[in-house]
Amino acid sequence: METKSIQRCGMSIAMGLLLSSCMSLSENSGPGFISGTQNAVSGQVSEFLPTLNEVPREAFKSQQALNWWENFEDPFLNFLVAETLQKSFDMRRALTNVEQAEALLRGVQADLVPSINLSGDGLAVDYSDFGAGAGLGGDWNLDLFGRTRQGVKEAQSNIAANQALVSDTRRLVLTRMVQTYVAYRTTEARVTLNQSNLARLQEKRGRIDRLVQSGYSSRLDLDRADTQISQIESNLAALDAQKSSLRNALAIFMQQTPRALDANLSRPNSLSLPTQVAPPNLDYIVRHRPDIRAAEWGLVSATHGERAAQLALYPDVSLNGSIFNFSSLTNIGSLTSSIVASITQPLFGRGRLLAGVDLETARVKQALLNYEEAVFQAALEIDTTLTTWDRRQKQLSFDEKTLNTAIEAQKRAQKLFFAGQESFTAVIVAENTRLAAEESYLLSRQAAFNSYINYAAATVPNW
């Protein structure tokens, strides 16, 4: 599929999803609502995207069984991914959020069953009359109007939203970690490149010195060689600092000390840049992208909360009673029991309840805005990453040609100098051009890696 076609598809997804988001304010049926919304979105996408059927789905299905980072063919990167998913602070924090949401659900569900309490008391008057009592009492809010049940649905939706956020956290954490690893390997390659260039220039500097003494070169050429050496030494100092920073960042992802990583990072890497990307399965992305799902579940949770706040304006019907009670240890056979039904209807002081309704309504509006924003960001992210991938591939191709040309130019300048047809200044200029081309190529390759990572994180369904 062409880039422009995908751009149109991305904006069409946004339109379809935004239209479907309006349904969230009229339905309150939990998972059924989500399923209905997904079906509506699918139908609208098909309506807006007549070219969707032309997408080669088979090519994309093969990606679903393959983790996208495995396309780099680096075994150590696969190990880093597995360790990061288990030990990353962000992943562990996201999982604890799910645990908190589950605990909140259990607390709300407990309000649906009767509460039974054991009580006891004792009384002494002038140390002559002593009495004691004990009993079992209970109360049960019948939830006739469904406020507690709405709270249960709100808590269930909150769990689903946090579970989707776990998947989205996995997506974002892996994106950052893999990009950090690529940056480390690129910096490592730049260090190696600058070290080899420094050794070559230091050797050449001695040759220039001899040429100056014999009159075949000028002092200016020697000064230029010294400048080149100083620049490379400065670059090496900066690259060493950057390499250390990236290594420490990887250590944070994996919860390891930098020294523990050094042994593995010192091994030769085998990073391979894929040359093709699979076409995005837009229908699957609409249904399963975790940030959109989290925002949608957040909207569902907010609508349940709004409904619960509205039902708080209705009467509370509850049963209260004591199963048995005896008032004196000397008269233990005197047991009593009672049951009372009560209705509580707020008459005055309803301002707090009405303010609660307004608060939940504002929360629904905010959740809807979050959902719309998630949709637009997802659509534009797909468009941006696909365009960037295409441009980075072209840039890398041009930089590779530039590097090859610079290498040939340097060789030709050296031959012409030894043939007496060029001054040594031409050799130095060619050397500088090659150094710049090598640096540019490595940085361009890193940018191409990052564009692939961003595209895969935005579109590959293996979240």
N, C-alpha and C positions, 0 to 999 in steps of 0.2 A: 504494500500500500504506500502511496506517495506521502511525503511529509505534509503537504497542504491538505490532503484528504484527511489525515489523522487530526490535523488542527481543527478542521470543521467538525470532525467526530467529537473531539473533546468539548467544544462549546455546545454541541447538541446534547451530550450527556448532561451538562449543567442545566440546560433548559428542562430536560425530561425529569431530572431529579428534583428541581425546584418546584415543578408543578405537582409532583407526587408528595412533596413535603406538606402541602396544605391538608392532606388527608390526616395528618397526625393530630390535628386539633379536633377532629370529629369522631375518632375511634379510641376506645380504651380497652382493648382486648389482648394486650400483651403480645406473646409470640404470634398469635393469629394476625394481629395488626401488622407486625413486621412482615410476615409472609405475604399479606395482601398488598402492602406497599411495594415489596420487591416485585411482585407480579405486575403491578401497575407500571413500575419503572421499566421493567423489561418490555412491556408492550409499547410504552412511549419511545423507548430507545429504538425499537424496531421501526416505529413510525417515523421518527426523526432521521434514522440512519438506514436508508434503503440499501446502502453499500455494505452493511454489516454482514449480510449473507455471503459477500464475496471475499471476506477475510479468510485466509487459509488456516482454518482452525487446527488442522492436523499438526502443523508446525508448532503451534503454541501448546497443544496438548503434550507434546514430547517434553516441553519445558516443565510441566507440572510435576513430573516425577523426578526432576533433576533440580537440586538446589542451585540457584543461579551462580553462587560463588564458586561452585565446582567447575564452572566453565573456564576459570583461570588456571586450572590444572596445577595447583600448588598444594601438596599434601599438608604442609605446615599451616597454611591458611585454613584448611578444613579443620585442623586441630584447634586453631585459635577460635573459630566459630563455635565449635562444640563447648569449649571452656567458657567462652563469653556468655553463651546462653544459660549456663548453669551458675556463673559466679558474678555476673554484672550487677552492680548496685541498682541500676535502673530496673533490670528485670526482677530482682528480688523485691524491690519496692513496689512494683506493679502487682506482683503476686500477693503481697501483704494487703494491698488495697482490696483485692478480691476477698481475702479472708475477713477483712473488716465488714465488707458489704454482706457477706454470708452471716456474720454474727448479728448484724442489724436485722436481717430477715428473720432469724430465729427469735429475736426479741419481739418483733412485730407479730409473728405467728403465735407467740405465747399469749397474746391478748385475746385470741379467739377461743381459748379454753378457760374453764372456770379456775379461779384461784382459791385454794383451800389453805387456811392458816390455823395453827395451833396456838392457843393463848392460855395463860394462867395468871392467877392473882392470889394474894394473901392479905389478910387484914387482922390486926390485933388492937383491941381497945382496952386500955388500962391493964394490960397484961393478964386480963382475966377472961376475956372473950376473944377467942381466936377462930378465924374462919379462912378457908381457902377454896379456890375454885379453879376449874380448868374446862376447856371446851374446844371444839373444832368449829370454825366458822368459814364461810366462803362467800364469794361474790362472783357474778358472771355477767359481763356486759353482752347482751344478746346481739348487738350490732345489727339491728333490724334494717337500718338504712345503708349499711355497707361501708361505713367510713373505715373501719379496721381492715376490711378486705381490700379496699383501695390502697391502704398503706402497705399491705402485703404485695400487691401488684407493683407498687412503686419500688419497694425493696427488691423484688425480683428483676425488674427492669434495670435497677442500679447495678445488680450483679452482672447482668448481661453486658451493660456498658463497660464495666471494669474488665470483664473478660475480653471484650473487643480491644480495650486499651492495652491489655497484655500483648495481644498480637501486634498492635501498632507499635508498642514499645520494642518488641522483637525486631520489627522491620527497621525502625530508626536506629536502634543500637547496632545492629549488624551493618547498616549503611555506614555509620560513623567509624566502626571498628575496621571494616574492610578498607575504607578510604584512608584511615590512619596507617594501616599496614602497607598499602600501596605507596603512600607518601614516605614511609620509612625506607622501603626498598628503593624508591627513586632517589632519595637522599643518599642512601648507601652507594648507589651507582654513580651519583654525582661526586661523592667523595673519592671513589676509585678513579673516576675520570680525571679529577683535578690532581690527584696524587701522581698519576702517570704523566699528565701534562707538565707537572712541576718537575719531575725527574728529567723529562725530555728537555725542558727549557733550561734547567741548570746545566745539563750537558752541552746544550747549544750555546749557553752563555760563555762557557770556557772556550768553545770554538770561535765565538765572536771576539773574545779577548785576544786570541792568537791572531785573528785577522786584523784587528786594530793595530797590534804591535808590528805586523808585517806590512801594514799600509793598504791592505785590501778592503778595509772597512773603516767607518768613522766612529768617533766616540758617541755620536748620536745613536747609532745602532745598539751600542752597549747599554746606553741609558734606557732605551726602549725595552731591551731584554730584562733589565733590572725592574722596570715598571711592571712588566708582565708577571715576573716572579712574585713581586709584592702583592699584586692583585690576586693571584691564585692562592697565596698563603692567607690572605684576608678571607677569601671565599672558603677555604678549608676550615678556618676558625669558626665562621658562621655556620657552615654545614655540620660541623661536629656538635655545636650547640643544638642545632635543629634536630639532629639525629638522636641526641640524648633526650630531648623533649618528647619526640615521637615514641621512643622506646618506653619512657615512663608512662605515656598515655596508654600504650598497649598493656603495660603492667597493671594499670588501674582497671582496664576492661577485664583482665583475667584474674585479678586478685592475687598477683604474684609479685615478688620482688624483682627489680630490674636484673639483678644478677642471675636469678633463676631463668630469665628469658634469654640471656646472652648466649648460652650454649646452643639453643635452638635457632636464634636469629643469626648466628655466625655461619650456619649451613648455607650453601648456595641455594638461591631461590629459583623457582621455575615458573614465575608469573608469565602467563600467555594471554595476550589481549585478543578477545573474540572479534571477529571481523564482521559478524552479522548479528542482528537482534531479531527475536521473534516478533511477529505482529501482535499488538495488544488485543486480548480477548475482552472487548469492551463490555459485553454482556456479563461476563463473570466478574469483572472489576466493579460494575455497578452493584452487584449483589453481595460481594464479599470483601471489598476493601475495608480494612478494619477501622480506619479513622472515620469513614462515613457511617459504618455500623455503630460505632461508639456514639457518634453524634445523634444518630437516629434513636438509639436506645435511651440516650439522655433526654431526648424530646418526649419519648413515651413515658419515662419516669416522671417528668415534669407534669404531664397531663394527668397522670394518676394522683400526683400530689395536689394539683389544683382541684380535682374532684373531691379528694378527701377533705380539703379545707372548706369546700362548699357544703359537704355533708355534716361538718361540725356545727352548722347552724341548725340542724335538726335535733329533736329530742334524743336523749340517751335513755335506753330502756335496759334495766339491769335487775338481776335477782340477788338478794342478800339473805343470808340465813345462818343459823347455827345448828349443827347437826345434833349435838347434845351438850349439856352443860350441867354441872352440879355445883352448888354454892357452898357446901360444907362437907368436910371429911367425915363428920359424925353422921351425916345424913346422905350417904353416897347413893342411896337408891332413888333420890329425888332427881330424876333426869328430865330435862326440858328440851324442846326443839322448836324452831320457828323458821319461817321463810317469808320474805317480804319482797314484793315487786315494786320497783320505784321507777318513776319517769322524771327526768331532769330536762327542763327546757330553759335555755338562757333567755331572759327577758331584758334585763338591764346589763350594761357593760358588754354589749355585743360589739362594741367598737374594736376590741382586740381580735375577735373572730373575723370581722369584716376586713380588718387590716391584714389578717392572715390570708384571706382569699385574694386580696390585691397583691400580696407578696408572691403567692404561688402563680398568679396570672402573669406577673412580671417575669417570673422564672420560666414560664412557658415561652414567653416572647424571646427571652434570652436564649433558651435552648433552640428555638427555631432559627434565630440568627446564627448560632453556632453550627447548626446543620447546614444552612445555606452556605456559610463560609467554608465548611469542610468540602462541600460539593464543588464549589468554584475552585478552591485550592487544588483538589484532586484533578479536576479537568484541566486546569492550566498547568499543573505539574506534569501531566502526561504529555501535553503539547510542548512544554518547554524542554523536557528531557529528551523527547524524540528529536526535536529540532537541534538541540545541543549535540546529541550523538552524531547526527549527520554532519554538522559543521566541524566537530572535533576530528572526525575521520578524515575529512578533506584537509584540515589544517595539518594533521599528522603526516598525511601523504606529501603535502608541500614541504614540510620541514624535513622529511626524510630525503626528498630530492635536493633540498638546499644543502643538507649535510654531505651527501654524496658528491655534490658539485664542489663544495668547499674542500673536501679531502683531495679531490683530483686537482683543484687549483693549487693547493699547497705542494703536492708532488711536482706539479709542472713548474712552480716557482723555484723550487730547489734545483730541478734539472737545468733551468735557464740560468740560475746563478752560477752553478758549477761549470756551465758552458760559457760563462762570461757575457751573457746577453742581458742579464738583469742585475741590479744592485741587491745587496742583502736586505735593503728596506722592503723590497717586494716580498721576500721570504717572510719577514716579520708580519707584514700586513696580512698575508695569506694564513699565517699561523693564528693571528688574532681572529680572523674570520672563521676559521675552523673551530676554535674554542667556543665562540659565540654560537655557532651552528649546533655543536654538540650539546651545549646547555639547553638551547631552545628545543632541540629534539626530545631530550629527556623530560623537560617540563611539559611539552606537548603530549608526550605519551602518558604522563601522569594525568593530564586533563582528559585524555581519551578514556582512560580507565575510570575516572570519576564520572564521566558522562554515562558510561555503561552501567556503573553501579547505581546511579540515580535513576536511570531508566528502568533497570530491573526492579529496584525497590518500589517504583511507582506502578509497575504493571504486572510483574510475575506473580501469580496467585499463590505461591508457596510461602504464605506468611505464617 
